[in-house]
Amino acid sequence: MNAVLISADELREAPGENLRLLDVRWQLGDPEGPQHYQNGHIPGAVFVDLDTELAALPSPAHGRHPLPDPAQLQKCARSWGLCAGDPVVVYDELGGMSAARAWWLLRWAGIADVRILDGGLPAWLRCGGELATGVEPDPVPGDIELDPGRLPVIDADAAARWRGVLLDARAAERYRGDLEPIDPRAGHIPGAISLPTSENLGEDGCFLPAELLRERFGGLGAEPVAVYCGSGVTAAHAIAALAVAGVPAALYPGSWSQWAHDPKRPVATGV
C-alpha cells in the first residue's frame, strides 16, 4: 500500500472498524450511478454523487465541475460518516477516473489518509471480494472538520501564464482539436502538453507500476506541474498518477469547460 493507492487484496485485509468506503461511480452521460451502486457495491460503502456532492453547480463562467463550497463539502463528508482520523478508500469501476476526484478533494480538504482502490470494483471482484446490493443503512453522522486548501490549485489566469509544465489530461483527439463533443471550442490551452489520463492505466485497469509512471513523467523535468482536463475530474486522476511517481502537481479545476467558454482565451490546435 502507498500514500495514493490500496490494492484489492490489501483492502480485504484492512481492519474495517473505522475504515470509510466511498463508492464514486460516475461517467459522463451516465446518470445511473445510484442504480449501479444498488446493483452491487463493496459491503459498507456509501454512494457519493460526484455532480452534487463533489462539485458546485456548473456554469460557463466556472466550468462543469467547480470545486464545491467547503462548508457544503464538510456537510456531505459528515453525512458519509467521516470522523477525524478515519482512513478513507474511494473507488469506482473505471480505473479510478471518477474516484480520483474524491481522493483529490478530500486530500485538498485536509484528510491525509485517503486512498484510491487500485483497479476499482473489477479488481475487488477478481480477488474474490463480495458485493452487497440495495442501499446500506445511513451511516452514523461524522464529526470531521475539513481544512481546505491543502493541495495546490490554479485558476484560468494562472494557467494562461504558467511557467512550468501544463498537462492536458484529455484524450489526444480532443487536445488536437480533431473533435469536441462537449465544449463550445475545440483544441487546447496554448503551451499545454498532451498526456492522456487513460495511458496511466494498464490493461487490467490498475495504475501502472510506480517505475513505469516515473518513466512516463520523466521528461517533465524539475519545473512546476499543473494539470487540466475537460472539467477537473480526470485531471485529478492524472495528479494521482503523478503522485505515485513522486511528482507534485496543481489542479486547474475549471479546466477546458471554463477556458473554452471564455472568448478572450486563446485556443491552440494540432500537436
Beta strands, then each sheet from edge to edge (+ up, - down):
strand 1: 5-6
strand 2: 20-23
strand 3: 46-47
strand 4: 88-91
strand 5: 114-117
strand 6: 165-168
strand 7: 193-194
strand 8: 225-228
strand 9: 250-251
sheet 1: 1+ 5+ 4+ 2+ 3+
sheet 2: 7+ 6+ 8+ 9+
end
